[in-house]
Amino acid sequence: MIRNLFKNLPFGIIILLIIIFIYHIYEIFFGMYSFTEIKKLESKKDIISIENNLQIEKNKNLESELDSLTYDEDALEGYARQELGLIKEGEIIIEIEND
């Protein structure tokens, strides 16, 4: 039955179909969308997802800190004293240096 199918087709078309078949097999195993490339992309996606979750946590912490500094005067004063080294009028700073 298969021989009858190929008898009706010219030789050039059969060669062309074989070449197209081989090309598609090559693309499946070694091409841009091959199994190995898909696995690499899935691995990169997982890494990016983890980095994205870490960035989301950092953003939540920064939002919390911003809200604290915006609405809590004691937190704002503590930040100004600790990070910026500011003092109130009449206060004296004593720094102790370790040798």
Sequence and secondary structure as in RCSB ss.txt:
>XXXX:A:sequence
MIRNLFKNLPFGIIILLIIIFIYHIYEIFFGMYSFTEIKKLESKKDIISIENNLQIEKNKNLESELDSLTYDEDA
LEGYARQELGLIKEGEIIIEIEND
>XXXX:A:secstr
 HHHHHHHS HHHHHHHHHHHHHHHHHHHHSTTSHHHHHHHHHHHHHHHHHHHHHHHHHHHHHHHHHHHHH HHH
HHHHHHHHH    TT         
